[in-house]
Amino acid sequence: MIISVSRRTDIVAFYMPWFMNRVRANKAVYYNPFNFKGYEISLKPKDVDVLVFISKDYQPLLPYLDELKSRYNLYFHYTITGLSGIFEERVPPIEKTIPSFKELAKRTSSKQVEWRFDPIVLTNITPPEFYRKKFLQIASRLEGYTHRCYFSFATIYDKVKRNFKKLKKKGIQLMEPDLKLWRQLADELASLGRRYGIQLYSCCNDFLISDMVKKGRCIDGEHLSQLFNLNKKFHTYPTREGCGCAKCVDLGVYDTCPHGCIYCYANVNKQITWKNYKAHSPEEELLIKGKIEVVKRLKEEREQMSLF
């Protein structure tokens, strides 16, 4: 099986001691966010095809990298957008993330580390030209360290709209969707990427697929099978419209990531997120201390806020 670490929260940046305790115990408990039940999952190397990490900051993982390499096949999505200080409250700036990206690639391989320039949030202070400059700035420094870049335009869920309503007081406004503009920007970024040996992939925005842009899958079963010589065909298990991801087990829990990204779909609000982050224990089998009861309480809190 494939283990996702994680699409629901940034385990690498904030919960590495917990994760390494689970690795050494050879098991963890994950929860289903739809039925709110917990399930034990084996983390024995023989039961894990690949660990797929998704994070905005890999510095906390680097001390454990050799131990993880000795046990598992590893694949890394490294999100670097250049939005730190704008819409990413606690995400380290690129001056800190690019060096750890390079170290990760050097100690594994450029084929195992994938750059995510995701999401693109077009506003009056982050127009297309902002993203052209940031993409070029980052891509030019990642040449030779990766060959794939995933991107998408932000999905503006209701909770995200609420976040941006607060920013209107500061004069920040979302741009209206413009598919023609989006396609043009995507092709321009893809052209820039090719200068540095980086292919652009569109995640859940299939209307952007072109001669320049390929379809992206965060959990790409075919790619992983080829990369690690697994000789397996993983079943597709979409999580939303346009998703082509392979079936996996995700160890994360919603409402636990303290990065504070304005565009985030996985958190209800900062208060709940911080409460959960502070309540977590590295010794627990599930990411949130108190296990499934706390997850059920999260559901109640969300319902009270009319966010479900």
Secondary structure as UniProt FT lines:
FT   STRAND          2..5
FT   HELIX           11..14
FT   HELIX           16..25
FT   STRAND          27..31
FT   TURN            33..35
FT   STRAND          38..42
FT   HELIX           45..47
FT   STRAND          50..55
FT   TURN            59..61
FT   HELIX           62..64
FT   HELIX           65..69
FT   TURN            70..71
FT   STRAND          74..79
FT   TURN            85..87
FT   TURN            89..90
FT   HELIX           94..107
FT   TURN            110..112
FT   STRAND          113..120
FT   HELIX           128..142
FT   TURN            144..145
FT   STRAND          148..153
FT   HELIX           158..167
FT   HELIX           168..170
FT   HELIX           179..195
FT   TURN            196..197
FT   STRAND          199..202
FT   HELIX           206..208
FT   STRAND          213..215
FT   HELIX           221..227
FT   TURN            228..229
FT   TURN            241..242
FT   STRAND          249..250
FT   TURN            258..259
FT   TURN            262..263
FT   HELIX           270..279
FT   TURN            282..283
FT   TURN            289..291
FT   HELIX           292..304
FT   TURN            305..306
//
